[in-house]
Amino acid sequence: MPFALALVQFQTRLGDVQVNLERHMEWIRRAREQGADLVVFPELSLTGYMVQDLVPVVARKPRPDDPAFGPLLEASKRVDLVVGFVEEDRRSRFFNSAAYLSQGEVVHIHRKVYLPTYGMFDEGRFFAWGDRIAAFDTRFGRFGLLICEDFWHISPPYLLWLDGADVMLFPMASPGRGIVPAGAKLGVARWVEAVVQAYAGLFTVFTAFANRVGFEDGIHFWGGSAVYGPNGEQLAQAPYHQAAMVVQEIDLRALHRVRARLPLLRDERTALFQRELARILEQRGLPKAPR
C-alpha cells in the first residue's frame, strides 16, 4: 500500500528539549492535516546540533515515562515518526541517535556510526560511537536509518541494502560552508543531493534526507530536504534556507518495475565481496574490526 512521507525542516532551540518537543508536536499536527503517514525530523531535532557540553543535560531514554518521549510515543499511535535525540544508555554513555516510533512503540533506534571530528565538527569528543547497522520492518515495508555522516561512507547504505531495506531515511544537520554568489546553490547541497540520489539509483530503493534550517552558534543550516525514487529521479524537495514540510507519496510497487528492468540486487555478488574484502584487509594490514 502507498504511504505519505513527510520531511520536516525547522529551527531548533539549542539545548531546550521542551520547546523543541512543542515544535515537533505542531509539525506533527500539520503533517496529519496533510495526510502524512510517516513524519521524519532532522538529526538531533529534540536538542539542536551544537550540544557539546550539554550532552548529559539533554540526554533522553526513549520510553513512555520520559517527558519528551511520552508525548511522541502517544502521537505515534496516529502517525509514524522519526526523531533525532541524544540517547543515554543504562551505563550513561551518550549517543547521537534517531528513533523510529510507531503505534506507541519504539520500533528501531539507530546510533550514529561515523562521528565527524574534522573541520568544524567535533562529535567524537561528546558522543559514543554506534556499532550496528541494520534494516528493520515497519507497517509500510522494510526501512533503514542512517544519520548524516553515516551516508558519506558507502558501507552503511550498502549494508542496509543487503539487509533488505527498500526505503532509506537520512536525518541530518548539514551546515552551509563557503561563500557563493547570490542565488547560487551551496556546494554542500549539491554534494548531498548527488550522493542521496546516487544511492537511490545504485541500490534501486527510495531514499530521503531531512535536513534542518536556521542558525545555531553562528552556523547556518540550509534545509533542502528531498525524496528520490528507485530509478534515481527526484520526487520532491523542500525549499532551501526556510522552515518547511514536503509530503510525498511512496508506492513500493515501483520497486518491482525498476528491479525487473535493472536487476542490480539480483546480480550482487556478496560472497565475492566478502572474500575480496577479507583478502584486502589481510594483505594491506588494515583493521578487521571497526572502531
ZIWO-V563061 format. One line per field, one symbol per residue. ss: DSSP state (H for helix, E for strand, C for the rest). burial: # if it has 16 or more other C-alpha atoms within 10 Angstrom, else .. A space follows every 10 residues. Layout:
# ZIWO-V563061
ss->???
burial->???
This chain:
# ZIWO-V563061
ss->CCEEEEEEEC CCCCCCHHHH HHHHHHHHHH HHHCCCCEEE CCCCCCCCCC CHHHHHHHCE CCCCCCCCHH HHHHHCCCCE EEEEEEEECC CCCEEEEEEE EECCEEEEEE ECCCCCCCCC CCHHHCCCCC CCCCCEECCC CEEEEEEHHH HHCHHHHHHH HHCCCCEEEE EECCECCCCC CCCCCCHHHH HHHHHHHHHH HHHCCEEEEE ECEEEECCEE EEECCEEECC CCCEEEECCE CCCEEEEEEE CCCHHHHHHH HCCHHHHCCH HHHHHHHHHH HHHHCCCCCC C
burial->..######## #####.#..# #.##..##.. ##...##### ########## #...##.### ##.#...##. ######.### ########.. ...####### ######.### #####..... ..#..##### ..####...# .######### #....###.# ########## ######.... .....#..#. .##..##### #.######## ######...# ########## ##.#.###.# ########## .#..#..##. .#........ .......... .......... .
